[in-house]
């Protein structure tokens, strides 16, 4: 099969990343010729059209031209509504789809009959979401940066942080919080043994741990003015474990960074926002619900993302027929939707 690779400019609000950087285009050019890049696709990551041209890419004047010439689309975030009419059954789309939080996206991709490969469901030999993992680390760090920038406006010195869910995002948030000098941090997770081990590894710091239940959530929400919520169930919609009554007891001028918003969010009030207007005000608290938190580190995030995407893109290019993808151990389980059918039932 002839694959024409296409890298569009991201349309999601304030998305500064690009899926493939020029140096990785060069690696592809050694084995593959047809690589199309939409004009200014990398500009927010400090990569110009000339950078791509110098590596052998062909620049398309707009997104419509790109989708018409390319059938293997390499994106960062899920297709936006403007892209829906451009996608058809000839396309293979790679992106952070996070379908579970977006029924309109599910229906659009079903109607397109495209093959949709979700980065967040590509797992390595250790069952780690290898492409999501480094972006989650950046999201965890940026969550604390955003919370810190918000909370310092109130000149409060006795800040209390609670991390709900201490996976990759939560652990990154913990490290960044300690780097900033926060010294009263609570961890709550359904895996109590995991956070007990984390506490032991950070024995020099004031870290408290709690089992996940409503009583403990209420205790922590009542006293914490910084909450980082990062519960993630692979491909599934996030449970809204924080209801209005819980939000109502949070301190005045507190902030809840809902990193789980990509999958629907953790609170009853969480809906996606943008960096142009990131905060939802609800009674005493503020909900930060931006779904593409790593995007503010355009070049850094793009460099890391491109490196992690490349091996799986090469796997696709090695498939003689696009349906050979379904036989690849790593890719087959990441095909969430294909030919008008949902293959990953977790997304609904």
Order of alpha helices (4+ residues) and beta strands (2+ residues): beta-alpha-beta-alpha-beta-alpha-beta-alpha-beta-alpha-beta-alpha-beta-alpha-beta-alpha-beta-alpha-beta-alpha-beta-beta-beta-alpha-beta-beta
